[in-house]
Amino acid sequence: MTKIGLISDTHGFLDESVFTHFKECDEIWHAGDIGSLEIIEKLEAFKPTRFVFGNIDEKEIQWKVPENQNFTIEGLEVWMTHIGGSPPNYNPAVKKQFKIKTPDIFVCGHSHILKAMRDPKQNNMIFLNPGAAGKQGWHKMKTLLRFTLDTGKMSNLEVVELGLRGK
């Protein structure tokens, strides 16, 4: 069993309450638009963290973390990228890869819109976008996701609200 904390679109701001909300997590996944190396360093010092870079991330971040993460955890194949789209309107590059192989879980950020759902048109794949945890953007509420992976299944999905964007 592995507990995951999922965050995205910090844009250089890391709410200190993230450390409280993710204290029971075994891993953190950051779905891009990190915004600073300091956020990478803080999260890596706290828990094992998987990152992808986003469209606002400068070269120093792009040299440190990949654009895509493809991995298997608890028997589930995961693909994490920043700009992935949303069911059924995926990014064209994502659609192309889905024709080759659809992951069990697809994670992205970018839209600042929290969404967690199954996509029946993609082999019932789990789609996750944690919304945005930073202060920049048009979203009103800063959000995260927490969930558990265990032997090929996801459970205990929780939305965490960190407060209004401007605060």
C-alpha positions as CSV (number, residue, x, y, z in Angstrom):
1,M,0.0,0.0,0.0
2,T,1.3,3.4,-1.0
3,K,-0.2,6.7,0.0
4,I,0.2,9.5,-2.6
5,G,-0.1,13.3,-2.3
6,L,-0.7,14.9,-5.7
7,I,0.0,18.6,-6.3
8,S,0.3,20.8,-9.4
9,D,0.7,24.4,-10.6
10,T,2.5,25.8,-7.5
11,H,4.0,28.6,-9.7
12,G,6.7,29.3,-7.2
13,F,4.5,29.2,-4.1
14,L,4.3,26.3,-1.7
15,D,1.7,26.6,1.0
16,E,3.2,25.4,4.2
17,S,0.1,23.4,5.1
18,V,1.1,21.0,2.2
19,F,3.5,19.4,4.7
20,T,0.7,18.7,7.2
21,H,-1.7,17.4,4.5
22,F,1.0,15.1,3.0
23,K,2.6,14.0,6.3
24,E,1.0,10.5,6.0
25,C,1.9,10.1,2.3
26,D,4.7,7.8,1.1
27,E,5.2,9.8,-2.1
28,I,4.4,13.2,-3.6
29,W,3.7,13.7,-7.3
30,H,4.0,17.2,-8.7
31,A,2.3,17.6,-12.1
32,G,4.2,20.6,-13.4
33,D,4.4,24.4,-13.3
34,I,6.6,24.1,-10.3
35,G,8.0,27.6,-10.6
36,S,11.2,27.3,-8.6
37,L,14.1,25.0,-7.7
38,E,13.3,25.8,-4.0
39,I,10.0,24.0,-4.2
40,I,11.7,20.9,-5.7
41,E,14.3,21.0,-2.9
42,K,11.7,21.4,-0.1
43,L,9.4,18.6,-1.4
44,E,12.4,16.2,-2.0
45,A,13.7,16.9,1.5
46,F,10.2,16.1,2.9
47,K,9.2,12.9,1.0
48,P,10.2,11.0,-2.2
49,T,8.8,13.2,-5.0
50,R,8.2,12.6,-8.7
51,F,8.0,15.8,-10.8
52,V,7.3,16.8,-14.4
53,F,8.0,20.3,-15.7
54,G,5.3,22.5,-17.0
55,N,5.1,25.3,-19.5
56,I,6.1,28.1,-17.1
57,D,9.2,26.2,-15.8
58,E,12.5,27.6,-16.9
59,K,15.4,25.7,-18.2
60,E,17.0,25.1,-14.8
61,I,13.9,23.1,-13.8
62,Q,13.6,21.4,-17.2
63,W,17.2,20.2,-16.8
64,K,16.4,18.7,-13.4
65,V,13.0,17.0,-14.0
66,P,11.5,15.3,-17.1
67,E,8.5,16.4,-19.2
68,N,6.8,13.0,-18.7
69,Q,7.0,10.4,-16.0
70,N,5.9,6.8,-16.9
71,F,6.2,4.3,-14.1
72,T,4.5,1.4,-12.4
73,I,3.5,1.5,-8.8
74,E,1.4,-1.0,-6.8
75,G,0.7,-2.8,-10.1
76,L,-0.7,0.3,-11.8
77,E,0.8,2.0,-14.8
78,V,1.0,5.7,-14.4
79,W,1.7,8.5,-16.9
80,M,2.2,12.0,-15.5
81,T,2.6,15.0,-17.8
82,H,1.7,18.7,-17.4
83,I,-0.4,19.5,-20.5
84,G,-2.6,16.5,-21.0
85,G,-6.0,17.9,-21.7
86,S,-9.1,16.4,-20.1
87,P,-11.6,13.7,-21.0
88,P,-12.6,13.5,-23.8
89,N,-10.5,16.4,-25.1
90,Y,-6.9,15.2,-24.6
91,N,-3.8,16.9,-26.0
92,P,-3.1,15.5,-29.5
93,A,0.2,14.0,-28.3
94,V,-1.6,12.3,-25.5
95,K,-4.2,10.9,-27.8
96,K,-1.5,9.5,-30.0
97,Q,0.1,7.7,-27.1
98,F,-3.2,6.3,-25.9
99,K,-3.6,4.6,-29.2
100,I,-0.3,2.7,-28.4
101,K,-1.0,2.1,-24.7
102,T,-3.4,3.6,-22.2
103,P,-2.1,3.8,-18.6
104,D,-4.2,2.8,-15.6
105,I,-3.8,6.3,-14.2
106,F,-3.2,9.5,-16.2
107,V,-2.1,12.6,-14.2
108,C,-1.8,16.1,-15.5
109,G,-2.0,19.7,-14.4
110,H,-2.1,23.0,-16.4
111,S,-5.8,23.7,-16.5
112,H,-6.1,24.7,-12.8
113,I,-9.3,22.7,-12.8
114,L,-9.5,19.9,-10.3
115,K,-10.9,16.8,-11.8
116,A,-10.9,13.1,-10.9
117,M,-12.8,10.7,-12.9
118,R,-12.7,7.4,-14.9
119,D,-12.7,7.7,-18.7
120,P,-14.8,4.9,-20.1
121,K,-13.5,5.7,-23.6
122,Q,-9.9,5.0,-22.5
123,N,-10.3,1.5,-20.9
124,N,-11.8,3.0,-17.8
125,M,-8.5,4.8,-17.1
126,I,-8.4,7.0,-14.0
127,F,-7.9,10.7,-14.9
128,L,-6.5,13.0,-12.2
129,N,-5.8,16.7,-12.2
130,P,-5.3,18.1,-8.7
131,G,-6.2,21.7,-9.7
132,A,-3.7,24.4,-8.7
133,A,-1.9,24.8,-5.3
134,G,-0.3,28.2,-6.1
135,K,-1.4,31.8,-5.9
136,Q,-1.2,32.5,-9.6
137,G,-4.0,31.8,-12.1
138,W,-7.7,32.2,-12.4
139,H,-8.7,29.4,-9.9
140,K,-10.4,30.5,-6.7
141,M,-9.4,27.7,-4.4
142,K,-6.0,26.1,-3.9
143,T,-6.3,22.4,-4.0
144,L,-4.5,19.0,-3.7
145,L,-5.4,15.4,-4.0
146,R,-4.6,12.5,-1.7
147,F,-5.2,8.8,-2.4
148,T,-4.0,5.3,-1.7
149,L,-2.7,2.7,-4.2
150,D,-2.8,-0.9,-3.3
151,T,-2.3,-4.0,-5.4
152,G,-3.8,-2.6,-8.6
153,K,-6.5,-0.4,-7.0
154,M,-6.9,3.2,-6.1
155,S,-8.9,4.1,-3.0
156,N,-9.5,6.8,-0.4
157,L,-9.4,9.7,-2.9
158,E,-9.6,13.0,-1.0
159,V,-9.8,16.6,-2.2
160,V,-7.9,19.0,0.1
161,E,-8.7,22.7,-0.1
162,L,-5.8,24.9,1.0
163,G,-7.8,28.1,1.0
164,L,-8.5,30.9,-1.4
165,R,-5.9,31.6,-4.1
166,G,-4.9,35.1,-2.9
167,K,-4.1,33.9,0.6
